């Protein structure tokens, strides 16, 4: 039918050739779905591990800063001064409230 339409318009006859090609590669460029899924899960696990390490490090740094403040407050404390929260160790902040410095020695500070 195409040749008749072309001949009616004065165009030369055509010849069509069809060929079938098979690709040797997977349509997804050679990467399989399990590999992609495994890589995504592994990446998520590594990211989660880094985040947990970061949180642990920040908590550790905060604890060190609180201890350093405790040592500085202890070093500067004088008998009769109003005690601050920094004069109690970090573990005792929840249970005790320091009111006044009663005494200070080589190995500790007595607070009321």
C-alpha positions as a Markdown table, in Angstrom:
| # | Residue | x | y | z |
|---|---|---|---|---|
| 1 | Unk | 0.0 | 0.0 | 0.0 |
| 2 | Unk | 2.9 | 2.3 | 0.7 |
| 3 | Unk | 4.5 | 1.6 | -2.6 |
| 4 | Unk | 1.2 | 2.4 | -4.4 |
| 5 | Unk | 1.0 | 5.8 | -2.7 |
| 6 | Unk | 4.6 | 6.6 | -3.6 |
| 7 | Unk | 4.1 | 5.4 | -7.2 |
| 8 | Unk | 1.0 | 7.6 | -7.5 |
| 9 | Unk | 3.0 | 10.7 | -6.5 |
| 10 | Unk | 5.8 | 9.8 | -8.9 |
| 11 | Unk | 8.3 | 8.6 | -6.3 |
| 12 | Unk | 10.5 | 5.5 | -6.7 |
| 13 | Unk | 9.6 | 2.2 | -5.1 |
| 14 | Unk | 10.9 | 1.4 | -1.7 |
| 15 | Unk | 12.2 | -1.7 | 0.0 |
| 16 | Unk | 11.8 | -2.2 | 3.7 |
| 17 | Unk | 14.0 | -4.6 | 5.6 |
| 18 | Unk | 13.4 | -5.5 | 9.3 |
| 19 | Unk | 15.9 | -6.9 | 11.6 |
| 20 | Unk | 15.7 | -8.1 | 15.2 |
| 21 | Unk | 18.4 | -7.2 | 17.7 |
| 22 | Unk | 18.9 | -8.8 | 21.0 |
| 23 | Unk | 20.7 | -6.9 | 23.7 |
| 24 | Unk | 23.4 | -8.8 | 25.6 |
| 25 | Unk | 23.0 | -6.7 | 28.6 |
| 26 | Unk | 20.3 | -6.6 | 31.2 |
| 27 | Unk | 17.8 | -3.7 | 30.6 |
| 28 | Unk | 18.9 | -2.1 | 33.9 |
| 29 | Unk | 22.5 | -1.7 | 32.8 |
| 30 | Unk | 23.7 | -4.9 | 34.4 |
| 31 | Unk | 22.8 | -4.1 | 38.0 |
| 32 | Unk | 20.4 | -6.5 | 39.6 |
| 33 | Unk | 17.6 | -5.5 | 42.0 |
| 34 | Unk | 19.0 | -7.5 | 45.0 |
| 35 | Unk | 22.4 | -5.8 | 44.7 |
| 36 | Unk | 20.7 | -2.3 | 44.7 |
| 37 | Unk | 18.5 | -3.3 | 47.6 |
| 38 | Unk | 21.5 | -4.7 | 49.6 |
| 39 | Unk | 23.5 | -1.6 | 48.9 |
| 40 | Unk | 20.7 | 0.7 | 50.1 |
| 41 | Unk | 20.3 | -1.3 | 53.3 |
| 42 | Unk | 24.0 | -1.4 | 53.9 |
| 43 | Unk | 24.2 | 2.3 | 53.4 |
| 44 | Unk | 21.4 | 2.9 | 55.8 |
| 45 | Unk | 23.1 | 0.7 | 58.4 |
| 46 | Unk | 26.4 | 2.5 | 58.0 |
| 47 | Unk | 24.7 | 5.9 | 58.3 |
| 48 | Unk | 22.9 | 4.7 | 61.4 |
| 49 | Unk | 26.1 | 3.5 | 63.0 |
| 50 | Unk | 27.8 | 6.8 | 62.3 |
| 51 | Unk | 24.9 | 8.7 | 63.8 |
| 52 | Unk | 25.0 | 6.5 | 67.0 |
| 53 | Unk | 28.7 | 7.1 | 67.3 |
| 54 | Unk | 28.2 | 10.8 | 67.0 |
| 55 | Unk | 25.5 | 10.8 | 69.7 |
| 56 | Unk | 27.8 | 8.8 | 72.0 |
| 57 | Unk | 30.7 | 11.2 | 71.3 |
| 58 | Unk | 28.5 | 14.2 | 72.0 |
| 59 | Unk | 27.3 | 12.7 | 75.3 |
| 60 | Unk | 30.8 | 11.9 | 76.3 |
| 61 | Unk | 32.0 | 15.5 | 75.5 |
| 62 | Unk | 29.1 | 17.0 | 77.5 |
| 63 | Unk | 30.0 | 14.7 | 80.5 |
| 64 | Unk | 33.6 | 15.8 | 80.3 |
| 65 | Unk | 32.6 | 19.5 | 80.2 |
| 66 | Unk | 30.4 | 19.0 | 83.2 |
| 67 | Unk | 33.2 | 17.3 | 85.1 |
| 68 | Unk | 35.6 | 20.1 | 84.2 |
| 69 | Unk | 33.1 | 22.7 | 85.4 |
| 70 | Unk | 32.8 | 20.6 | 88.7 |
| 71 | Unk | 36.5 | 20.7 | 89.1 |
| 72 | Unk | 36.8 | 24.4 | 88.5 |
| 73 | Unk | 33.9 | 25.2 | 90.9 |
| 74 | Unk | 35.5 | 23.0 | 93.5 |
| 75 | Unk | 38.9 | 24.7 | 93.0 |
| 76 | Unk | 37.3 | 28.2 | 93.4 |
| 77 | Unk | 35.0 | 27.3 | 96.3 |
| 78 | Unk | 35.4 | 29.1 | 99.6 |
| 79 | Unk | 33.9 | 28.3 | 103.0 |
| 80 | Unk | 30.6 | 30.2 | 103.4 |
| 81 | Unk | 30.0 | 30.7 | 99.7 |
| 82 | Unk | 26.6 | 30.0 | 98.2 |
| 83 | Unk | 26.9 | 26.6 | 96.6 |
| 84 | Unk | 25.9 | 26.1 | 93.0 |
| 85 | Unk | 24.8 | 23.0 | 91.1 |
| 86 | Unk | 28.3 | 22.6 | 89.8 |
| 87 | Unk | 29.7 | 21.8 | 93.2 |
| 88 | Unk | 28.0 | 18.4 | 93.2 |
| 89 | Unk | 29.1 | 15.6 | 90.9 |
| 90 | Unk | 27.1 | 15.0 | 87.8 |
| 91 | Unk | 25.6 | 11.8 | 89.1 |
| 92 | Unk | 24.2 | 13.5 | 92.2 |
| 93 | Unk | 22.5 | 16.5 | 90.5 |
| 94 | Unk | 19.1 | 14.8 | 90.4 |
| 95 | Unk | 19.1 | 13.8 | 94.1 |
| 96 | Unk | 20.8 | 16.6 | 95.9 |
| 97 | Unk | 20.6 | 20.4 | 95.9 |
| 98 | Unk | 23.7 | 22.2 | 97.1 |
| 99 | Unk | 23.0 | 25.3 | 99.3 |
| 100 | Unk | 26.2 | 26.4 | 101.0 |
| 101 | Unk | 29.9 | 25.4 | 101.1 |
| 102 | Unk | 30.6 | 24.2 | 104.6 |
| 103 | Unk | 34.2 | 23.2 | 104.1 |
| 104 | Unk | 36.9 | 22.3 | 101.6 |
| 105 | Unk | 39.7 | 19.8 | 101.8 |
| 106 | Unk | 42.4 | 18.2 | 99.7 |
| 107 | Unk | 40.1 | 15.5 | 98.4 |
| 108 | Unk | 36.6 | 17.0 | 98.5 |
| 109 | Unk | 34.2 | 19.8 | 99.3 |
| 110 | Unk | 31.5 | 19.6 | 101.9 |
| 111 | Unk | 28.3 | 21.3 | 101.0 |
| 112 | Unk | 25.0 | 21.7 | 102.8 |
